Amino acid sequence: MPIKKLDDVIELVKTKPKKRIVIAFGQDDTTIVAAKKAIDLKFADITIVGDKEIIKEICKRNNIDPNIFKIVNEPDEMESGRRSIALINEGKGDVLVKGLISTDKMLKCILDKENGLMIPGQILSHVSIAEIPNYHKLLIFSDAAFIPRPNIEQKIAMTNYVIATARKIGIERPKVAIISFSEKTNPKIPTAVDGALISKMAERGQIKNADIDGPLSIDLAIDPESVKTKGVKSCVEGNADCLIFPFLEAANIFYKSLTYFANAKMATHIVGSKVPTAISSRADTVMNKLYSMAFTCLLAEKEEEE
């Protein structure tokens, strides 16, 4: 059965062996409170890399015993990212989580050719899973954080990544929409051409385990009535499980609009790295950070099983 709520991710990961989370520059209230919840729910042990005194002060004002964490004292932001990844590479962690460290600095650490977490030949991308109050299932989309102007090769990788994510939560054959502003294939609009190409690749079995259509506007991707009204024939049928956005700006605006206007719950993770990695926005809620931790721990479990 497909997972339809992010709370179900937590319930599932609680049934698995604990994973070891390493948090880079974990010295903000929301990350530390989320980490404490992960420990209380018994799905993770937590190592926090950051300024020890700041971490203790945050624990004090949130009534958290700092001794529940393993704290690695590293006050420098960039160095905290490097040390966190070193712990992962030394086999002392199963999952990496971004704390207060900026995304660009975290990425520099991950992308380091000698000491980072990149898998040779892989494309690093960002996948979000949204639980939206007025949508009937979880919605997976990419890329809201990393690739500003994805080329066709990157979009193909992004498409395969969202398919893999959907299958992790029990959707055997996800419906994937390649988003543009219109469903018309206009040779003058690169995003429309990309959508048509990826759709044809899927039709011919070059991309597997999904029904893919593009280009599609957002309404045709997620609203069956719009499909009916506009008379469009699409294998996605206004019932998308996954969206591939044309640009980072569009995906990021979508992400933040869902969060602030629709009160959506979110889990996010990176694909293309050696271990499951959660890179939430520094402004994300405690629960969204907890969901990201839970989902990356679930990914680590399933990777081991496979």
N, C-alpha and C positions, 0 to 999 in steps of 0.2 A: 504493500500500500504506500502511495506517495505521502511524504510528509507535507502537511498543509499549514502548519503553524511553527513558528520558531521555538515556541515553548516545547514542542515535540522533539526538537533537536536536543534540547537540554535533557529531556527525559530519556532519550535514546543513549546519549553519551554517558549518562549516569550508570548505565548497565555495562559499560566497557571498563577495562582497566584504566587506572589513572594515567594521565599524560603529564609530562614535565614541560610547563610553559616558562619561557624566558621572556621577560618584558624589558625592552630597551628604553632607558630614560623614563622609568615608570614612577614619576614623581608629580602626578596630578591626582586630584581627589577622585575623579570618575574612574580612572584606570585602577587605582588601588582599591576602591570600594568594589568594583567589578571582580577584581582578583580575589578579594576576600569571599565574595559570593561563590566563585568557582571552587574555592577550598571548602566552603560550607556544604556545597552540593556534591562534594567528594568526587569530582571528575578531573581534578588537576592538583599538582603541587606547583608552587610558584617560586621562581627566582626573579628578583627585581634588581636591575642594574641601574644605579643612579646615585644621587647625593644622599648618603645615609641619614644625615641630620634632617634634611627636608622630608625624606620618606617617613622618618619617625614622627615628625611634627604633624604631617598629614594623617598618619595613623592615630595620633593622640586626639586630634579634633574630630575624628570620625569614630572614636571609641573602638579602635582596632588594635589588637595586640600585634606589634611588629614582628614578634618572634614566630608568628605563623608563616612568615616568608623567609626565604634565604635571601639576604641583601648583600649585593656586591657593590661596594662603595666606589663610584666613579662619577665625580661631579661634572666632568666635561661632556657636553651633549654628543659630539661626534664620536668621542672615544667610547661612550656608553654603547653606541650602536656597534662599534667594532668588537667590543668585549662580549656583547650579547651573542654576536654571530660566532665568535671564537668558542663560546660555551657550547653552541649548537654543533660546531664542527668537531669539538672534543667529545661529542657523544653525551653531553650533560643536559640536553634538552631535546624535546620532540617537536615543539611548536615555538615559533617566534611571534611576539606581539609588539607592536609599536606603542610606546607610551607618549610622552610629551615631545619626543624628538620629532623634528619636522620631517615631512615626507621626503623632501629632496635629499636630506642628509641620510635618512634611512636607506633610500635607494642607492646612494653612493656606496654605502657599506655592503649592501646586498650585491651590487654589480661589480665590486672589486674582483678583478680577475684572479688574484692569488688567494685571497682570504674570504671571498664572499660566498654567496649561496646559489649562484646561477648554475643551471644545468647547461652544459655546452650545447649550442644549437637551438636552445629553447627561446621563445619570445616571452618576456615578462609582461603580464597583463593583470588587470584588476577586475574582480568579479563581485557583484553585489547581489544579495538575496533580500528581497523586500516582502514584508507581510503588510499589505495595504488593506485598510478596513473595508473599502468598497470593491475589492477584487477578490474573486472566489478561491484563489490559490496563491501560493508563493510565486513571485515574479523575479526572474534572474536576469541581470543585464550587465553589459560591459561596454566601454571601459570608462569609468568615472574618475580615474586618478592618474594614469600613467602615460598613455600614448596620445599625444595631442592631435595628430593627423594620421590615423592608421592607414597604411597602404593596403593593397589587396592581400598581400601575404600575411600581414598582421591581422586583418579582418578574418581571414580563413582560420588562423590560430585562435582568435577570440571566439569564433563560432564553435570550434571544437572544444574549447574550454567551457563554454556555457552548457554545451551538451553533456560534457563529463560531469559538471556540477549537478545538472538536473538528474542525471542517472544516479548520482550519489544519494539523492533524497527520494529515490524510488520511482522516478518518472522514466519509464523504459524507452519511450519514443517521444521526446519533447517536441513541441511546436516552436520553431524559431523564426522570428521576424527580423529581417535586415532593414533598419529604419532609414527612411529619407523623408522629404517633405510631401511626397506624392507617390502614388503607386505606378505612375507612368514611367516607362523606361525611356528616358531622354538622353541621347548620346552626348548632349552638352553638359549634363549634370553627372560628375564623376561618382557621387554617392549612389545614384540610380544605376549606373553601369555596374558598380561593384555589387550591388544587391542582386541584379539580374545574373551576374556571373556566378556568385555563390549559390544562388537558387538553382541554376542549371547544373553546377557541380554536384549538388545534392541529388538532383533528379537522376543523374547518371552514376550515382553510387560512389562519387569521389569523396563525399562527406557522408558518413554513415550514422545510422541510429537516430535520425531526426527527420521531421517534415519541415522544410525550410522554404520560405517565400520572401522575395524582395525584388525591387524596393517596395516597402509598404509605409504608409503614413501611420502615426501612432494610433489614430482612431481605428484604422482597419486592422491593426495588430491585436487590439485588446477589446473591441466592441463589436459583437456579432450584428447588432442593429445597423451599424455603419456599413458593414460588409453587405448586408441585405439592401439597404437604401441606395448604395452606390453601385449595386449590381456587379460587384467584383467577385471573381472566382479565385479562391485561395485555399491552399491546404492548411494554412494557419487558422482560418475560419473565425478571426476575431477572438481567438482563445489562446493567445501566446503564453508559453511557459518561459520563453527567453527572448530578449531584445538585444540586438547589436546596434549600437548608436554610431552615427557617422563620424562624430568628433567628440573629443573629451569635453568640450564646453557643453554640448547638448546633454551628455550623460551626467555630468556633474550638476547641472541645473536641475535635471530630472531627479537626481538623488536628493538634493537639498530641498526641492519643492515637495517631494514625497514626505520628507522628514518633518518639515515645518508646517506645511499646509494640510497634509493628509494624515499626520500623526502615524506615519508608517514605522514599523519596526524594521531594523536592518541587521544583517550580518554581512561582513565583507572579508575577502581574502585575496591573496596573491597566488597566481598560478605561474609556473615556470621556474620556481625556486626549489631547492633541495628538500625543504621541509615546508609543511603548511605554515603560512605566514598571514597574520591578521594586521591590516593597516587601516584602522578606523580613523575618521576625522578626529582631530583633537577636541572638537566641539560636540562629539557624539555623546549620547546619554549613557548612563551606567548600564542599562539593559542592552543597548545596542552593542556595547563593548563586550558584555557577557555573552551575547549571542554569537559574536565573532569568535570569542575564545572557545565556546562550545563547538562551533562548527569546524574550526581548524583542528580541534582535538578529535572530532569524529573523522575528519579526513585522514589524520595520522593513523587512527585505528583501522580504517578501511584499507589504507595503503599497506599496512602490515598484513592484513588478512589476504590481500590479493597477492 
